[in-house]
Amino acid sequence: MREAFHDQLDSMFNDLAGICRLVEESVRLSTAALLTGDAEIAERVISADAEVDRARERVEETAFSLLSLQQPVAGDLRTVVAGLRMVSELERMGDLSVHVAKIARLRVPHVAVPDVARPTISRMAEVAEDMVTRVSHIIRTRDVEAAIALSHADEEMDQLRRTSFTELLSADWTHGVEAAVDIALLGRYYERIADHAVSVANRVVFVVTGQNPAAVGS
């Protein structure tokens, strides 16, 4: 009975890693739509979000079944509850990439990102996608060291967000209010994807060690 229970736990984490891969693809494609003004790619991202939602429902069903039928305690309970929280974070990351795609679609046939802001936004997108990729590995392997190291990438994202604001507030900004709002929102979306990635990684650390990441990394 306990072996079957732990097989279900492992299956739940495999499903979480699968959702993370879907989110990674969503981030990649939404950025492609954003930087090229491709409405077709943007629509693909928006439509594919339903698959993330269905995958989230499967994870929740597994978790609730384990809670009601197995009544886990201690470390097992910690794992199930963490899984429920992680799937919510992953779904939100997918939603944020959809927001990026919607900005891209809204500005077609034009590109939403002015040339002056393109390097910063492009780098934010690269960092976000890399963090999602690393989270997928962290979930699959429950690699505590990799989870703790992810916070360093988040520091770069925070710096990029500050750079983006500096560009928007510069006297050289000549692209109007609409573009400024788009860039401010895009910066927020990519920053939040990174924040959620760190949060998921932190929950993996807690599952494995029973401690918060600050205590483990100190």
TAVENBEL-V866328 format. One record per residue. N is the residue number from 1. RES is the residue in one letter. PHI is phi in degrees with one decimal (none if undefined). BURIAL is # if it has 16 or more other ideal C-beta (glycine too) atoms within 10 Angstrom, else .. D_FIRST is the distance of its C-alpha to the first C-alpha in Angstrom with 1 decimal. Layout:
N:RES:PHI:BURIAL:D_FIRST
N:RES:PHI:BURIAL:D_FIRST
//
This chain:
1:M:none:.:0.0
2:R:-68.7:.:3.8
3:E:-65.0:.:5.4
4:A:-64.1:.:5.2
5:F:-60.9:.:6.3
6:H:-70.9:.:8.8
7:D:-63.8:.:9.9
8:Q:-67.2:#:10.8
9:L:-62.2:#:12.6
10:D:-62.5:.:14.4
11:S:-63.1:.:15.4
12:M:-62.9:#:16.8
13:F:-69.6:#:18.9
14:N:-64.0:.:20.1
15:D:-65.2:#:21.2
16:L:-62.5:#:23.0
17:A:-63.7:#:24.7
18:G:-64.2:#:25.7
19:I:-61.6:#:27.3
20:C:-61.2:#:29.1
21:R:-66.2:.:30.6
22:L:-62.9:#:31.8
23:V:-65.2:#:33.4
24:E:-57.0:#:35.0
25:E:-63.7:#:36.6
26:S:-64.9:#:37.7
27:V:-63.7:#:39.4
28:R:-62.9:#:41.1
29:L:-72.0:#:42.5
30:S:-64.0:#:43.5
31:T:-67.7:#:45.5
32:A:-60.0:#:47.1
33:A:-62.8:#:48.1
34:L:-64.5:#:49.5
35:L:-85.9:#:51.6
36:T:-115.5:.:52.9
37:G:69.3:#:53.3
38:D:-92.9:#:51.4
39:A:-67.4:#:50.5
40:E:-64.6:.:48.5
41:I:-65.2:#:46.1
42:A:-59.0:#:45.9
43:E:-64.4:.:45.0
44:R:-60.8:#:42.2
45:V:-63.4:#:40.6
46:I:-63.1:#:41.0
47:S:-68.2:.:39.6
48:A:-69.5:#:36.6
49:D:-62.4:#:35.4
50:A:-62.2:.:33.9
51:E:-66.8:.:31.4
52:V:-62.8:#:30.3
53:D:-62.3:.:30.0
54:R:-65.8:.:27.8
55:A:-65.2:#:25.5
56:R:-61.0:#:25.4
57:E:-62.3:.:24.4
58:R:-64.3:.:21.4
59:V:-63.7:#:20.2
60:E:-63.2:#:20.8
61:E:-61.8:.:19.0
62:T:-62.2:#:15.8
63:A:-64.3:#:16.4
64:F:-66.5:.:17.2
65:S:-64.1:.:14.2
66:L:-63.4:#:11.9
67:L:-66.2:.:14.4
68:S:-81.7:.:14.6
69:L:-93.5:.:11.2
70:Q:-101.1:#:9.2
71:Q:46.3:.:12.4
72:P:-66.6:#:12.2
73:V:-130.9:.:14.8
74:A:52.4:.:17.1
75:G:-62.3:.:16.7
76:D:-66.0:#:13.7
77:L:-63.5:.:15.9
78:R:-58.5:#:18.8
79:T:-67.1:#:17.4
80:V:-64.9:#:16.6
81:V:-64.0:#:20.0
82:A:-62.4:#:21.8
83:G:-59.9:#:20.5
84:L:-62.3:#:22.1
85:R:-71.6:.:25.3
86:M:-65.1:#:25.5
87:V:-66.1:#:25.3
88:S:-65.5:.:28.2
89:E:-64.9:#:30.2
90:L:-64.7:#:29.8
91:E:-61.1:#:30.9
92:R:-64.1:#:33.9
93:M:-60.9:#:34.8
94:G:-63.9:#:34.9
95:D:-61.2:#:37.1
96:L:-65.8:#:39.4
97:S:-67.5:#:40.0
98:V:-64.0:#:40.8
99:H:-59.4:#:43.4
100:V:-60.6:#:44.9
101:A:-62.4:#:45.2
102:K:-68.8:#:46.8
103:I:-64.4:#:49.5
104:A:-58.8:#:50.1
105:R:-64.6:#:50.5
106:L:-62.5:.:52.7
107:R:-94.5:#:55.3
108:V:-58.5:.:55.6
109:P:-87.2:.:58.0
110:H:-92.0:.:58.4
111:V:-97.2:#:56.0
112:A:-69.9:#:54.8
113:V:-100.4:#:55.0
114:P:-62.8:#:58.6
115:D:-55.5:.:59.5
116:V:-65.3:#:60.0
117:A:-96.1:#:56.4
118:R:-61.3:.:54.8
119:P:-59.3:.:54.1
120:T:-68.9:#:52.3
121:I:-64.4:#:50.2
122:S:-61.4:.:49.4
123:R:-68.7:#:48.3
124:M:-59.5:#:46.1
125:A:-64.7:#:44.5
126:E:-61.9:#:43.9
127:V:-64.2:#:42.4
128:A:-61.7:#:40.1
129:E:-64.0:#:38.9
130:D:-62.3:#:38.4
131:M:-65.8:#:36.3
132:V:-65.4:#:34.0
133:T:-60.0:#:33.7
134:R:-67.1:#:32.8
135:V:-65.1:#:30.2
136:S:-58.2:#:28.5
137:H:-63.7:.:28.4
138:I:-62.2:#:27.3
139:I:-65.4:#:24.3
140:R:-65.3:#:23.2
141:T:-101.6:.:23.8
142:R:53.7:#:23.4
143:D:-82.9:#:26.9
144:V:-66.0:#:28.1
145:E:-61.8:.:31.6
146:A:-65.0:#:32.1
147:A:-64.9:#:30.9
148:I:-66.9:#:33.4
149:A:-68.0:.:36.1
150:L:-62.0:#:35.8
151:S:-62.1:#:37.9
152:H:-67.3:.:40.9
153:A:-65.0:#:40.9
154:D:-65.8:#:40.8
155:E:-64.5:.:44.0
156:E:-64.2:#:45.7
157:M:-61.0:#:44.7
158:D:-62.0:.:46.2
159:Q:-66.4:.:49.4
160:L:-63.8:#:49.6
161:R:-63.2:#:49.4
162:R:-65.3:.:52.3
163:T:-61.2:#:54.2
164:S:-60.6:#:53.7
165:F:-64.4:.:55.2
166:T:-60.5:.:58.1
167:E:-64.2:#:58.9
168:L:-65.7:#:58.8
169:L:-89.2:.:61.1
170:S:-67.4:.:63.5
171:A:-64.9:.:67.0
172:D:-81.4:.:66.6
173:W:-70.2:#:64.1
174:T:-124.7:.:66.0
175:H:-102.5:#:63.3
176:G:84.3:.:63.4
177:V:-72.2:.:61.1
178:E:-59.2:.:58.9
179:A:-66.4:#:57.9
180:A:-64.3:#:57.5
181:V:-64.0:.:55.0
182:D:-57.3:#:53.1
183:I:-65.5:#:52.9
184:A:-61.6:.:51.9
185:L:-67.6:.:49.0
186:L:-60.4:#:47.9
187:G:-59.8:#:47.9
188:R:-65.6:.:45.8
189:Y:-63.4:#:43.3
190:Y:-65.9:#:42.8
191:E:-62.4:#:42.7
192:R:-70.4:#:39.9
193:I:-57.8:#:37.9
194:A:-63.3:#:38.2
195:D:-60.6:#:37.3
196:H:-65.7:#:34.1
197:A:-60.6:#:33.2
198:V:-63.5:#:33.7
199:S:-62.5:#:31.7
200:V:-62.5:#:28.7
201:A:-60.2:#:29.2
202:N:-63.8:#:29.4
203:R:-69.0:#:26.1
204:V:-64.6:#:24.5
205:V:-58.1:#:26.3
206:F:-66.6:#:25.0
207:V:-60.5:#:21.3
208:V:-74.7:#:21.9
209:T:-105.1:.:24.2
210:G:77.3:.:23.9
211:Q:-123.7:.:27.7
212:N:-76.5:.:30.0
213:P:-58.8:#:31.7
214:A:-62.1:.:35.1
215:A:-71.0:.:33.9
216:V:-71.7:#:32.1
217:G:-83.4:.:35.1
218:S:-79.0:.:37.8
//
